Amino acid sequence: MNANVAANCLVAIQNIDFGTKGVLNANVDATGSVTATCTPGTTYTISLNGGTTNSAPMARKMSRGAETVTYALYKDVARSQPWGDAASPGSTVAGTGNGAAQVLTVYGRVPPQDTPNPGTYTDTVVVTLTY
């Protein structure tokens, strides 16, 4: 008998929910996560696209009809390193699998901005894990 274990990765996502806010006159921070489970020694890169509006990493937009709320996603708790895609050099996250789940926190921020009409604003960001 023999078995061949191929390089492989699985990815799981925890959504970011900024909650319910009124006037957007201060930063609103929230977190989510991307969990990568890769075979030992498998190197990987995780990128996040610009969302449904194809925005730049620092200017993603949640929308409700024609109205939007600008937000950004970051790699660090200080929210100084944008998490983007391969089109934005240095904005992806890289790692090496160890066979166990590796949880990577996604730090979100809605900056102060003109407040749109009340309602639920949403966006969909595609997470790509390349190995």
Residue frames as a rotation matrix with the C-alpha (Angstrom) as fourth column:
MET 1
0.577 0.817 0.000 0.00
0.817 -0.577 0.000 0.00
0.000 0.000 -1.000 0.00
ASN 2
-0.692 -0.710 -0.134 1.00
0.717 -0.697 -0.004 3.58
-0.091 -0.099 0.991 -0.50
ALA 3
0.559 0.814 -0.156 -0.56
0.784 -0.580 -0.219 7.01
-0.269 0.001 -0.963 -0.38
ASN 4
-0.525 -0.664 0.532 0.43
0.786 -0.618 0.005 10.22
0.326 0.421 0.846 -2.08
VAL 5
0.306 0.566 -0.765 -0.40
0.764 -0.626 -0.157 13.48
-0.568 -0.536 -0.624 -0.29
ALA 6
-0.064 -0.260 0.964 -0.54
0.860 -0.504 -0.078 16.36
0.506 0.824 0.256 -2.74
ALA 7
-0.949 -0.214 -0.231 -0.02
0.293 -0.868 -0.400 20.01
-0.115 -0.447 0.887 -1.87
ASN 8
-0.179 0.959 0.221 -3.44
0.690 -0.038 0.723 21.38
0.702 0.282 -0.654 -1.03
CYS 9
-0.998 -0.043 -0.041 -5.15
0.060 -0.700 -0.711 24.25
0.002 -0.712 0.702 0.77
LEU 10
-0.068 0.997 -0.035 -8.63
0.911 0.076 0.406 24.91
0.408 -0.004 -0.913 2.12
VAL 11
-0.926 -0.193 0.324 -9.98
0.081 -0.941 -0.330 28.33
0.369 -0.279 0.887 2.99
ALA 12
-0.014 0.926 -0.378 -12.81
0.966 0.111 0.235 29.42
0.259 -0.362 -0.895 5.31
ILE 13
-0.623 -0.130 0.771 -14.15
0.180 -0.983 -0.020 32.93
0.761 0.127 0.636 5.92
GLN 14
-0.210 0.605 -0.768 -15.69
0.932 -0.114 -0.345 34.75
-0.296 -0.788 -0.540 8.90
ASN 15
0.205 0.420 0.884 -17.72
0.753 -0.645 0.132 37.72
0.626 0.639 -0.448 7.69
ILE 16
-0.891 -0.402 -0.213 -17.12
0.452 -0.726 -0.519 41.30
0.054 -0.558 0.828 8.89
ASP 17
0.206 0.971 0.122 -20.16
0.837 -0.239 0.493 43.03
0.508 0.000 -0.862 10.41
PHE 18
-0.721 -0.513 0.466 -19.73
0.277 -0.830 -0.485 46.72
0.636 -0.220 0.740 11.20
GLY 19
-0.587 0.548 -0.595 -22.96
0.748 0.085 -0.659 46.69
-0.310 -0.832 -0.460 13.19
THR 20
0.376 0.796 0.475 -25.57
0.847 -0.503 0.172 49.43
0.376 0.337 -0.863 13.35
LYS 21
-0.611 -0.593 -0.525 -24.30
0.720 -0.691 -0.058 53.01
-0.328 -0.414 0.849 13.50
GLY 22
0.573 0.754 -0.321 -25.89
0.559 -0.646 -0.520 56.41
-0.599 0.119 -0.792 13.15
VAL 23
0.929 -0.280 -0.241 -23.91
-0.365 -0.791 -0.491 59.39
-0.053 0.544 -0.837 11.90
LEU 24
0.693 -0.718 0.059 -20.57
0.712 0.669 -0.213 58.25
0.114 0.190 0.975 10.41
ASN 25
0.840 -0.328 0.433 -18.46
-0.295 -0.945 -0.144 60.96
0.456 -0.007 -0.890 12.08
ALA 26
0.162 -0.814 0.558 -15.80
-0.902 0.107 0.418 58.64
-0.400 -0.571 -0.717 13.58
ASN 27
-0.603 -0.459 -0.653 -13.99
-0.685 0.717 0.128 55.44
0.409 0.524 -0.747 12.60
VAL 28
0.560 0.688 0.462 -16.08
-0.795 0.604 0.064 52.28
-0.235 -0.403 0.884 12.89
ASP 29
-0.459 -0.837 -0.297 -13.82
-0.868 0.494 -0.051 49.23
0.190 0.234 -0.953 13.31
ALA 30
0.672 0.581 0.460 -14.66
-0.639 0.769 -0.037 45.53
-0.375 -0.269 0.887 13.05
THR 31
-0.498 -0.866 -0.046 -12.82
-0.796 0.436 0.419 42.29
-0.343 0.245 -0.907 12.35
GLY 32
0.820 0.555 -0.140 -13.35
-0.568 0.759 -0.318 39.08
-0.071 0.340 0.938 10.46
SER 33
-0.029 -0.891 0.452 -11.00
-0.545 0.393 0.740 36.28
-0.838 -0.225 -0.497 9.50
VAL 34
0.533 -0.003 -0.846 -9.64
-0.735 0.494 -0.465 34.12
0.419 0.870 0.261 6.73
THR 35
0.351 -0.401 0.846 -8.59
-0.558 0.636 0.533 30.64
-0.752 -0.659 0.000 7.84
ALA 36
0.313 -0.371 -0.874 -6.08
-0.848 0.306 -0.434 28.80
0.428 0.877 -0.219 5.66
THR 37
0.466 -0.212 0.859 -5.48
-0.415 0.805 0.424 25.10
-0.781 -0.554 0.288 6.17
CYS 38
0.596 -0.362 -0.716 -2.63
-0.743 0.087 -0.663 23.91
0.303 0.928 -0.217 3.93
THR 39
0.876 -0.365 -0.316 -0.48
0.385 0.923 0.001 20.82
0.291 -0.123 0.949 3.78
PRO 40
0.632 -0.682 -0.367 2.86
0.232 -0.286 0.930 21.23
-0.739 -0.673 -0.022 5.61
GLY 41
-0.377 -0.926 0.030 5.43
0.436 -0.149 0.888 23.22
-0.817 0.348 0.460 3.67
THR 42
-0.045 0.441 0.897 2.92
0.989 -0.103 0.101 24.54
0.137 0.892 -0.431 1.13
THR 43
-0.832 -0.246 -0.498 3.44
0.323 -0.943 -0.074 28.26
-0.452 -0.223 0.864 0.57
TYR 44
-0.016 0.900 0.436 0.36
0.998 -0.014 0.066 30.34
0.066 0.436 -0.898 -0.14
THR 45
-0.991 -0.132 0.015 -0.79
0.132 -0.991 -0.014 33.88
0.017 -0.011 1.000 -0.82
ILE 46
-0.141 0.983 -0.116 -4.18
0.949 0.101 -0.298 35.31
-0.281 -0.152 -0.947 0.12
SER 47
-0.981 -0.118 0.151 -5.63
0.165 -0.920 0.354 38.28
0.097 0.373 0.923 -1.73
LEU 48
-0.171 0.943 -0.285 -8.86
0.650 -0.109 -0.752 40.24
-0.741 -0.314 -0.594 -1.34
ASN 49
-0.447 0.006 0.895 -10.38
0.837 -0.351 0.420 41.91
0.317 0.936 0.152 -4.38
GLY 50
-0.980 -0.032 0.197 -11.94
-0.002 -0.985 -0.171 45.37
0.199 -0.168 0.965 -4.48
GLY 51
-0.547 0.837 0.023 -15.45
0.115 0.102 -0.988 44.12
-0.829 -0.538 -0.152 -3.88
THR 52
0.084 0.701 0.708 -18.49
0.846 0.325 -0.423 44.43
-0.527 0.634 -0.566 -6.13
THR 53
0.916 0.218 -0.337 -17.60
0.050 -0.895 -0.443 48.01
-0.398 0.389 -0.831 -7.09
ASN 54
0.539 -0.788 0.299 -14.04
0.793 0.354 -0.496 46.96
0.285 0.504 0.815 -8.09
SER 55
0.939 -0.143 0.314 -12.66
-0.227 -0.942 0.247 49.69
0.260 -0.303 -0.917 -5.87
ALA 56
-0.066 -0.998 0.001 -9.09
-0.320 0.020 -0.947 50.20
0.945 -0.062 -0.321 -4.74
PRO 57
-0.227 -0.063 -0.972 -8.19
0.669 0.716 -0.202 48.47
0.708 -0.696 -0.120 -1.43
MET 58
-0.896 -0.165 -0.412 -8.44
0.427 -0.570 -0.702 51.76
-0.119 -0.805 0.581 0.50
ALA 59
-0.713 0.645 -0.275 -11.80
-0.637 -0.760 -0.130 52.74
-0.293 0.082 0.953 -1.02
ARG 60
-0.861 0.501 -0.089 -14.03
0.430 0.810 0.399 49.68
0.272 0.305 -0.913 -1.12
LYS 61
-0.700 0.677 0.228 -17.73
-0.695 -0.719 -0.003 50.49
0.162 -0.161 0.974 -1.00
MET 62
-0.732 0.668 0.135 -20.72
0.545 0.693 -0.472 48.82
-0.409 -0.272 -0.871 0.59
SER 63
-0.922 0.388 0.009 -23.84
-0.283 -0.687 0.670 49.77
0.266 0.615 0.743 -1.31
ARG 64
-0.401 0.915 0.049 -27.59
0.547 0.281 -0.788 50.06
-0.735 -0.289 -0.613 -1.01
GLY 65
0.764 0.573 0.295 -28.94
0.553 -0.349 -0.756 50.98
-0.331 0.741 -0.584 -4.41
ALA 66
0.544 -0.548 0.636 -26.98
0.401 -0.496 -0.770 53.99
0.737 0.674 -0.050 -5.64
GLU 67
0.710 -0.268 0.651 -25.84
-0.631 -0.653 0.419 55.01
0.313 -0.708 -0.633 -2.14
THR 68
0.367 -0.680 -0.635 -22.55
0.292 0.732 -0.615 53.78
0.884 0.040 0.467 -0.71
VAL 69
0.919 -0.303 0.252 -20.48
-0.339 -0.282 0.898 53.56
-0.201 -0.910 -0.361 2.48
THR 70
0.393 -0.867 -0.307 -16.72
-0.473 0.096 -0.876 53.57
0.789 0.489 -0.372 1.96
TYR 71
0.865 -0.207 0.457 -14.62
-0.347 0.409 0.844 51.08
-0.361 -0.889 0.282 3.95
ALA 72
0.182 -0.862 -0.473 -11.17
-0.810 0.141 -0.569 49.49
0.558 0.487 -0.672 3.88
LEU 73
0.995 0.034 -0.089 -9.65
0.013 0.882 0.471 46.14
0.095 -0.470 0.877 4.88
TYR 74
0.365 -0.902 0.230 -6.24
-0.868 -0.419 -0.267 45.84
0.337 -0.102 -0.936 6.51
LYS 75
0.277 -0.418 -0.865 -3.63
0.088 0.908 -0.410 43.23
0.957 0.037 0.288 7.42
ASP 76
-0.656 -0.656 -0.372 -2.71
0.479 0.019 -0.878 44.80
0.583 -0.754 0.302 10.77
VAL 77
0.029 0.692 -0.721 -4.49
1.000 -0.025 0.015 45.92
-0.008 -0.721 -0.693 13.93
ALA 78
-0.474 -0.263 -0.840 -3.21
0.364 -0.927 0.085 49.50
-0.802 -0.266 0.535 13.48
ARG 79
0.540 0.724 0.429 -5.05
0.638 -0.019 -0.770 49.53
-0.549 0.689 -0.473 10.14
SER 80
0.321 -0.539 -0.778 -2.05
-0.482 -0.801 0.356 50.95
-0.815 0.261 -0.517 8.30
GLN 81
-0.794 -0.607 -0.035 -1.36
-0.379 0.451 0.808 48.08
-0.475 0.655 -0.588 5.83
PRO 82
0.118 0.914 -0.388 -4.17
-0.943 -0.019 -0.332 47.63
-0.311 0.405 0.860 3.27
TRP 83
-0.483 -0.136 0.865 -5.09
0.027 0.985 0.169 44.06
-0.875 0.105 -0.472 2.32
GLY 84
0.210 0.518 -0.829 -5.66
-0.811 -0.382 -0.444 43.91
-0.546 0.765 0.340 -1.42
ASP 85
0.879 0.137 0.456 -4.85
0.122 0.860 -0.495 41.81
-0.460 0.491 0.740 -4.44
ALA 86
0.157 -0.895 0.417 -1.92
0.844 0.341 0.414 41.12
-0.512 0.287 0.810 -6.75
ALA 87
0.380 0.039 0.924 -2.58
0.720 -0.640 -0.269 44.40
0.581 0.767 -0.272 -8.60
SER 88
0.780 -0.140 0.609 -1.48
-0.429 -0.829 0.358 46.26
0.455 -0.541 -0.707 -5.45
PRO 89
0.079 -0.836 -0.543 2.11
0.127 0.549 -0.826 45.13
0.989 -0.003 0.150 -4.71
GLY 90
-0.845 -0.533 0.052 2.73
-0.032 -0.047 -0.998 44.27
0.534 -0.845 0.023 -1.06
SER 91
-0.412 0.750 0.517 -0.95
-0.895 -0.439 -0.076 44.17
0.170 -0.494 0.853 -0.17
THR 92
0.427 0.532 -0.731 -1.46
-0.360 0.842 0.402 40.40
0.829 0.092 0.551 -0.09
VAL 93
0.347 -0.295 0.890 -0.73
-0.893 0.184 0.410 38.06
-0.285 -0.938 -0.200 2.84
ALA 94
0.166 -0.392 -0.905 1.64
-0.543 0.729 -0.416 35.11
0.823 0.560 -0.092 2.46
GLY 95
0.308 -0.087 0.947 2.22
-0.893 0.318 0.320 32.09
-0.329 -0.944 0.020 4.64
THR 96
-0.556 -0.472 -0.684 3.41
-0.614 0.788 -0.045 28.49
0.561 0.395 -0.728 4.79
GLY 97
0.498 0.855 -0.143 1.07
-0.583 0.452 0.675 25.67
0.642 -0.253 0.724 5.68
ASN 98
-0.615 -0.659 0.434 1.70
-0.770 0.380 -0.513 23.45
0.173 -0.649 -0.741 8.70
GLY 99
-0.765 0.383 -0.517 -1.23
0.226 0.912 0.342 21.06
0.603 0.145 -0.785 8.28
ALA 100
-0.413 0.619 -0.668 -3.34
0.845 -0.013 -0.535 22.93
-0.339 -0.785 -0.518 10.85
ALA 101
0.534 0.682 0.500 -5.79
0.783 -0.622 0.012 25.81
0.319 0.385 -0.866 10.50
GLN 102
-0.651 -0.701 -0.290 -4.01
0.749 -0.655 -0.097 29.19
-0.122 -0.280 0.952 10.43
VAL 103
0.448 0.890 -0.082 -6.38
0.884 -0.454 -0.108 32.02
-0.134 -0.024 -0.991 11.31
LEU 104
-0.735 -0.621 0.274 -5.58
0.666 -0.736 0.121 35.40
0.126 0.271 0.954 9.75
THR 105
-0.025 0.739 -0.673 -7.51
0.680 -0.481 -0.553 38.38
-0.733 -0.472 -0.490 11.08
VAL 106
-0.365 0.053 0.929 -8.98
0.762 -0.557 0.331 40.86
0.535 0.829 0.163 8.60
TYR 107
-0.482 0.117 -0.869 -9.22
0.640 -0.630 -0.440 44.33
-0.599 -0.768 0.228 10.16
GLY 108
-0.123 0.540 0.832 -12.01
0.892 -0.308 0.332 46.47
0.435 0.783 -0.444 8.72
ARG 109
-0.593 -0.026 -0.805 -12.64
0.500 -0.795 -0.342 50.18
-0.631 -0.606 0.485 9.05
VAL 110
0.324 0.664 0.674 -15.39
0.885 -0.465 0.033 52.53
0.335 0.586 -0.738 7.95
PRO 111
-0.742 -0.648 -0.173 -13.79
0.668 -0.694 -0.269 56.00
0.054 -0.315 0.947 8.06
PRO 112
-0.216 0.653 -0.726 -15.68
0.278 -0.672 -0.687 59.23
-0.936 -0.350 -0.037 8.84
GLN 113
-0.929 0.003 0.370 -17.72
0.366 -0.143 0.919 60.27
0.056 0.990 0.132 5.79
ASP 114
-0.593 0.805 0.027 -20.98
-0.789 -0.587 0.183 61.84
0.163 0.087 0.983 4.73
THR 115
-0.731 0.371 0.573 -23.72
-0.102 0.771 -0.629 59.70
-0.675 -0.518 -0.526 6.22
PRO 116
-0.867 0.459 -0.195 -26.05
-0.165 0.104 0.981 58.11
0.471 0.882 -0.014 3.66
ASN 117
0.041 0.973 0.229 -29.74
-0.853 -0.086 0.515 57.32
0.521 -0.216 0.826 4.17
PRO 118
-0.212 -0.066 0.975 -30.54
-0.793 0.595 -0.132 54.65
-0.571 -0.801 -0.178 6.78
GLY 119
0.780 0.462 -0.422 -30.58
-0.615 0.689 -0.383 51.05
0.114 0.558 0.822 5.60
THR 120
0.570 -0.580 0.583 -28.39
0.072 0.741 0.667 47.98
-0.819 -0.338 0.464 5.23
TYR 121
0.577 -0.510 -0.638 -25.27
-0.816 -0.366 -0.446 48.44
-0.006 0.778 -0.628 3.10
THR 122
0.660 -0.293 0.692 -23.42
0.027 0.929 0.369 45.37
-0.751 -0.225 0.621 1.82
ASP 123
0.279 -0.609 -0.742 -20.49
-0.960 -0.154 -0.235 44.31
0.029 0.778 -0.627 -0.32
THR 124
0.947 -0.089 0.309 -19.00
0.070 0.995 0.073 41.01
-0.314 -0.048 0.948 -1.46
VAL 125
0.269 -0.936 -0.229 -15.21
-0.944 -0.303 0.128 40.64
-0.189 0.182 -0.965 -1.46
VAL 126
0.894 -0.030 -0.447 -13.66
-0.157 0.913 -0.376 37.65
0.419 0.406 0.812 -3.24
VAL 127
0.409 -0.771 0.488 -10.94
-0.694 0.084 0.715 35.91
-0.593 -0.631 -0.500 -1.22
THR 128
0.805 -0.228 -0.547 -8.36
-0.340 0.579 -0.741 34.12
0.486 0.783 0.389 -3.37
LEU 129
0.478 -0.693 0.540 -5.88
-0.470 0.318 0.824 31.65
-0.742 -0.647 -0.174 -1.87
THR 130
0.754 -0.336 -0.564 -3.10
-0.507 0.248 -0.826 30.78
0.418 0.908 0.017 -4.32
TYR 131
0.458 -0.636 0.621 -0.62
-0.484 0.408 0.774 27.98
-0.746 -0.655 -0.121 -3.63
